[in-house]
Amino acid sequence: MGMRTTNPTQIEQLVECYYRPLFRFAARLCDSPAQALVLTQRTFRLAFDRSRSLPAPSNRRAWLFTILFAKYLAERSRSHQS
């Protein structure tokens, strides 16, 4: 298992700085606060999984919003195929 180049504190800082704006964005996209919560949590999980390639601080907000929107579109597409 490889070493992470991102320490847990950086991830905690991402959550602290961007949780509320991401949740608000998700709430506008989703039909319910519960769905927005799940989408926001999945966004941070994916960000954590990809934290080896954490972008520069000036790009992190856009990176997180892009992840959230991509997750939203993927889940929406899956639900419309069912």
ChimeraX attribute file (.defattr): number of C-alpha atoms within 10 A of each C-alpha:
attribute: neighborCount
match mode: 1-to-1
recipient: residues
	/A:1	3
	/A:2	5
	/A:3	7
	/A:4	12
	/A:5	10
	/A:6	14
	/A:7	11
	/A:8	12
	/A:9	9
	/A:10	13
	/A:11	16
	/A:12	13
	/A:13	11
	/A:14	18
	/A:15	15
	/A:16	10
	/A:17	12
	/A:18	17
	/A:19	18
	/A:20	12
	/A:21	13
	/A:22	24
	/A:23	21
	/A:24	15
	/A:25	16
	/A:26	23
	/A:27	18
	/A:28	12
	/A:29	15
	/A:30	16
	/A:31	10
	/A:32	11
	/A:33	14
	/A:34	11
	/A:35	16
	/A:36	22
	/A:37	18
	/A:38	12
	/A:39	24
	/A:40	29
	/A:41	17
	/A:42	16
	/A:43	24
	/A:44	22
	/A:45	12
	/A:46	14
	/A:47	20
	/A:48	18
	/A:49	12
	/A:50	13
	/A:51	18
	/A:52	14
	/A:53	12
	/A:54	17
	/A:55	14
	/A:56	9
	/A:57	9
	/A:58	8
	/A:59	10
	/A:60	15
	/A:61	16
	/A:62	11
	/A:63	15
	/A:64	21
	/A:65	18
	/A:66	13
	/A:67	18
	/A:68	25
	/A:69	18
	/A:70	13
	/A:71	17
	/A:72	21
	/A:73	13
	/A:74	11
	/A:75	13
	/A:76	12
	/A:77	11
	/A:78	10
	/A:79	9
	/A:80	7
	/A:81	7
	/A:82	5
